[in-house]
Amino acid sequence: VADVAPILDTHCVGCHSGNVPSGGINLSNYSGVKTVADNGKLFGAINWDGGFSPMPQGGEQLLDCAIDKIKNWIDAGALDN
């Protein structure tokens, strides 16, 4: 999470937080992030995979190094550490 949280804070939390987060996805807390990490939506969206809404919406795709950090964290079990 130490590598992933700053990426999410910079690129995701602006829309995916608060009482009415965009798409009903709250990425401002671990439980919300863990849910979409486990179900594949987080990686699918940031990797711009077919069938997912490309994120960040209306912006440029995250740099490969950021996507790789998130993918490695998910593959390691998406732990809260």
MODELLER restraints for C-alpha pairs under 7 A, 6 or more apart:
rsr = mdl.restraints
at = mdl.atoms
rsr.add(forms.Gaussian(group=physical.xy_distance, feature=features.Distance(at['CA:1:A'], at['CA:80:A']), mean=6.02, stdev=0.5))
rsr.add(forms.Gaussian(group=physical.xy_distance, feature=features.Distance(at['CA:1:A'], at['CA:81:A']), mean=5.70, stdev=0.5))
rsr.add(forms.Gaussian(group=physical.xy_distance, feature=features.Distance(at['CA:3:A'], at['CA:69:A']), mean=6.88, stdev=0.5))
rsr.add(forms.Gaussian(group=physical.xy_distance, feature=features.Distance(at['CA:4:A'], at['CA:69:A']), mean=6.70, stdev=0.5))
rsr.add(forms.Gaussian(group=physical.xy_distance, feature=features.Distance(at['CA:4:A'], at['CA:70:A']), mean=5.89, stdev=0.5))
rsr.add(forms.Gaussian(group=physical.xy_distance, feature=features.Distance(at['CA:7:A'], at['CA:66:A']), mean=6.97, stdev=0.5))
rsr.add(forms.Gaussian(group=physical.xy_distance, feature=features.Distance(at['CA:11:A'], at['CA:56:A']), mean=6.54, stdev=0.5))
rsr.add(forms.Gaussian(group=physical.xy_distance, feature=features.Distance(at['CA:12:A'], at['CA:27:A']), mean=6.95, stdev=0.5))
rsr.add(forms.Gaussian(group=physical.xy_distance, feature=features.Distance(at['CA:12:A'], at['CA:56:A']), mean=6.71, stdev=0.5))
rsr.add(forms.Gaussian(group=physical.xy_distance, feature=features.Distance(at['CA:13:A'], at['CA:27:A']), mean=5.71, stdev=0.5))
rsr.add(forms.Gaussian(group=physical.xy_distance, feature=features.Distance(at['CA:13:A'], at['CA:28:A']), mean=5.70, stdev=0.5))
rsr.add(forms.Gaussian(group=physical.xy_distance, feature=features.Distance(at['CA:15:A'], at['CA:21:A']), mean=6.21, stdev=0.5))
rsr.add(forms.Gaussian(group=physical.xy_distance, feature=features.Distance(at['CA:15:A'], at['CA:22:A']), mean=5.59, stdev=0.5))
rsr.add(forms.Gaussian(group=physical.xy_distance, feature=features.Distance(at['CA:16:A'], at['CA:22:A']), mean=5.15, stdev=0.5))
rsr.add(forms.Gaussian(group=physical.xy_distance, feature=features.Distance(at['CA:16:A'], at['CA:25:A']), mean=5.73, stdev=0.5))
rsr.add(forms.Gaussian(group=physical.xy_distance, feature=features.Distance(at['CA:16:A'], at['CA:26:A']), mean=4.76, stdev=0.5))
rsr.add(forms.Gaussian(group=physical.xy_distance, feature=features.Distance(at['CA:16:A'], at['CA:27:A']), mean=5.38, stdev=0.5))
rsr.add(forms.Gaussian(group=physical.xy_distance, feature=features.Distance(at['CA:16:A'], at['CA:28:A']), mean=6.94, stdev=0.5))
rsr.add(forms.Gaussian(group=physical.xy_distance, feature=features.Distance(at['CA:17:A'], at['CA:26:A']), mean=4.84, stdev=0.5))
rsr.add(forms.Gaussian(group=physical.xy_distance, feature=features.Distance(at['CA:17:A'], at['CA:27:A']), mean=6.02, stdev=0.5))
rsr.add(forms.Gaussian(group=physical.xy_distance, feature=features.Distance(at['CA:17:A'], at['CA:28:A']), mean=5.41, stdev=0.5))
rsr.add(forms.Gaussian(group=physical.xy_distance, feature=features.Distance(at['CA:25:A'], at['CA:32:A']), mean=6.82, stdev=0.5))
rsr.add(forms.Gaussian(group=physical.xy_distance, feature=features.Distance(at['CA:26:A'], at['CA:32:A']), mean=5.26, stdev=0.5))
rsr.add(forms.Gaussian(group=physical.xy_distance, feature=features.Distance(at['CA:27:A'], at['CA:33:A']), mean=5.07, stdev=0.5))
rsr.add(forms.Gaussian(group=physical.xy_distance, feature=features.Distance(at['CA:30:A'], at['CA:80:A']), mean=6.92, stdev=0.5))
rsr.add(forms.Gaussian(group=physical.xy_distance, feature=features.Distance(at['CA:34:A'], at['CA:78:A']), mean=6.46, stdev=0.5))
rsr.add(forms.Gaussian(group=physical.xy_distance, feature=features.Distance(at['CA:36:A'], at['CA:42:A']), mean=5.13, stdev=0.5))
rsr.add(forms.Gaussian(group=physical.xy_distance, feature=features.Distance(at['CA:37:A'], at['CA:43:A']), mean=6.84, stdev=0.5))
rsr.add(forms.Gaussian(group=physical.xy_distance, feature=features.Distance(at['CA:37:A'], at['CA:74:A']), mean=6.12, stdev=0.5))
rsr.add(forms.Gaussian(group=physical.xy_distance, feature=features.Distance(at['CA:37:A'], at['CA:78:A']), mean=6.81, stdev=0.5))
rsr.add(forms.Gaussian(group=physical.xy_distance, feature=features.Distance(at['CA:43:A'], at['CA:71:A']), mean=6.67, stdev=0.5))
rsr.add(forms.Gaussian(group=physical.xy_distance, feature=features.Distance(at['CA:44:A'], at['CA:52:A']), mean=5.86, stdev=0.5))
rsr.add(forms.Gaussian(group=physical.xy_distance, feature=features.Distance(at['CA:45:A'], at['CA:52:A']), mean=5.27, stdev=0.5))
rsr.add(forms.Gaussian(group=physical.xy_distance, feature=features.Distance(at['CA:45:A'], at['CA:53:A']), mean=5.52, stdev=0.5))
rsr.add(forms.Gaussian(group=physical.xy_distance, feature=features.Distance(at['CA:45:A'], at['CA:54:A']), mean=4.80, stdev=0.5))
rsr.add(forms.Gaussian(group=physical.xy_distance, feature=features.Distance(at['CA:45:A'], at['CA:55:A']), mean=5.28, stdev=0.5))
rsr.add(forms.Gaussian(group=physical.xy_distance, feature=features.Distance(at['CA:46:A'], at['CA:54:A']), mean=6.14, stdev=0.5))
rsr.add(forms.Gaussian(group=physical.xy_distance, feature=features.Distance(at['CA:46:A'], at['CA:55:A']), mean=5.10, stdev=0.5))
rsr.add(forms.Gaussian(group=physical.xy_distance, feature=features.Distance(at['CA:46:A'], at['CA:61:A']), mean=6.89, stdev=0.5))
rsr.add(forms.Gaussian(group=physical.xy_distance, feature=features.Distance(at['CA:46:A'], at['CA:62:A']), mean=6.78, stdev=0.5))
rsr.add(forms.Gaussian(group=physical.xy_distance, feature=features.Distance(at['CA:46:A'], at['CA:67:A']), mean=6.84, stdev=0.5))
rsr.add(forms.Gaussian(group=physical.xy_distance, feature=features.Distance(at['CA:47:A'], at['CA:67:A']), mean=6.85, stdev=0.5))
rsr.add(forms.Gaussian(group=physical.xy_distance, feature=features.Distance(at['CA:48:A'], at['CA:54:A']), mean=4.64, stdev=0.5))
rsr.add(forms.Gaussian(group=physical.xy_distance, feature=features.Distance(at['CA:48:A'], at['CA:55:A']), mean=6.98, stdev=0.5))
rsr.add(forms.Gaussian(group=physical.xy_distance, feature=features.Distance(at['CA:55:A'], at['CA:61:A']), mean=6.79, stdev=0.5))
